[in-house]
């Protein structure tokens, strides 16, 4: 029954005609169900303690993106970051995934969570987010399944709301691509290119 509820929640909550924010109450329900299924992430490049209460999500057509910030993520944590990774959050995808050089990331380079329901399954990539300073510059690091990051994105200073530690916004760039903006603690922004996954 729990799996059926999860499938229903993900399919209905992360599906819409146009890009839009998922209401906070709905996001928290989805986040709880996702974490019940995922449990502790094995072989994680960094340990993240997900904050369900401050989760955020976007949906657009069949695509959806859910972010759960680390419970300890603050502006001070980012400002004090050194060359070692500090935990930022977990990023889940439905029907899209990070892209680079015009190509979507292959599933074997992603940490994929599979939800089953009577033989049917939904595969949802999970990326772990960390931050560090490299050459004196703060960057957001996106991990898939490998030790080497999928992406290293500059964290640029930007004013914004600080309602949630991480806030998502997106902009369509092509038929199958979009730019996902992650706003951190109302002070920094990074942009991750995402692309539709093959059916």
N, C-alpha and C positions, 0 to 999 in steps of 0.2 A: 504493500500500500504506500509505503514511504517513497519508493522509487517512482510509482505512478504519480504521486503528488509532485515530486521533483520535476518529472518530465513535463507535466501539465504547466507548472509554474514557469519553467524555462521557455517552453514553446510559446506560451501566451504572453509572458511579461517581456520577452526579448524579441517580439515580433510586432512590427507596426509598419505603416505605409511610409512615413517620413521619420527622419532622425528626431528623436525626442528624449527627454530625460524620463527615467522611470521614477515614479513617486517614491519618496523615502521609505514609507511603510512597506511598500511592495519590495523594494530593494532589500530591506532587512530580512524579509521572509525568504527571498531567494537565497541570500547569503547564508542564512542558517541551514537551509536544505543542502546547499552546495558543500558547506563544511562538514555536515553530517556524513556525506558520501566520501569526501576527499580524506578527511581525518588528517593525520600528521603527514606532511610531505616528506617522502623518503629521499635520501641522497640530495638534500637541498643544498644549494651553494651558499645560502645564508638562512638563518632561522628567523622566521617571521611569525609574529603573534597577531593574527587577523582581528581587526576591530569591526565587528558586524554593525555596531550602532552608527558608524560613520562611513558605511559603504556608499558607493555611487555607481550608477549604471546609465548606459545609453542604449537605445534600440533604433534600428533603421531597417525596415523590410524584414528579411529573415535574419539579419545580423544583430548581434548584441554584444556588449562589452560591460563587464562588471569589475570594479576595483575594490579591494579591501585593504585599507591602510594598516600599517603596523601600529599597534596600540601606543608605542612610544614615540611615534613620529611627531616632531615639533620643529619649529624654525630653528631653535637652539641646537637640536641634534644635527640638522643639516649644516648650520654655520660652523659647528665644531668638527665636522667630518674631516678625516685625514685620508691617507692612502688606503686604509682598510675599509671594506664595505660596511655601511650601516644599513639596517633593514628599512625598506620603504613600504612595501606592500605586495599583494598578490593581484594579478591581472588575468581575468578569465575572458575567453573569446567564444562566440558562437557564430559559425559560418564565415568568419574572417580570421586572419592571423597576421602577425608582423610580417613586413615585406622589406626587401632590400634589393637594390639594383633592378627594380622592375619585376621582381619575382617574389611570390609568396613563399614563406618559410616552409620547407618540407616537414611532414609530420614526425619524421625520425629525429628531427632537431628540436622538436617541441615536447614539452611535458604534457601528454594528453590524458585527460580523465574521461573514462567511458561510463555512461549511465545506461543500464540495461532495463528493458521492460518487455517481458514476454518475447524475447528474441530480437526486439528492436533496440537499437542503441543510438545515443547521441554522443559524439566525440567533441570534447571541449578542451582546447589548448589552455594551459595554465602557464603564465610567465611569472617569475619572481623578480621583484624590483629592489634594487639597492642603489645607494649613492656613495660617492667618494670624490676626493679631489685628485685630479691627475694634472700634472704640470701646473699646479696652483689653481686650476679651474674646477668648479663643481660640475659633476656629471651624473646623469641618471643611467644606470646600467640595467639592461633587460636580459634575463637569463631564461633559456629554454631548458632542454634536458642535458646540455653539455656544460663542462666547466668554463668553456670560452663563451663570453656573452654574445647574444644575438645582435645586440645594439648597445652603443655607448653614445648617449645623447647629451649635448650641452644643456645644463640647467641655467637658463637665463633669468635674470631678475625681472620680475613683472608684478605689477600691482593687480590684485584681484580680491575676491571675497575669500574669507577664511572660514566659511561655514563648515566645511569638511576638510580634513588634512590633505585629501587628494580629491580634486574635482575634474570630471571628464567633460570635454566638448569635442565635437568633430566637424569636419568639413569635407564634403565630397570633392574628389579631385578628378575622377574619371568614372567610367562605367563600373569598374571593379576595384577602384582604389579610393582611399580616403586618408586624411591627416587627422590623427587622434592627438589632441592636446591634453596633457596632464598638468594641472595646476597644483603645485605643492605648497601647503601651509600659507596660501595667499601671498607668497613672495617670489616663487620661482615657477618657470614653465619649461616643459620639454615637449617636442613634437615627435610622434612615432608614426611612420607610414604603415598602414594596414591594407590588406588586399583580400578580396573574396577567395575562399578556398574552393577547390574543385569539388563537385558533388560526389 
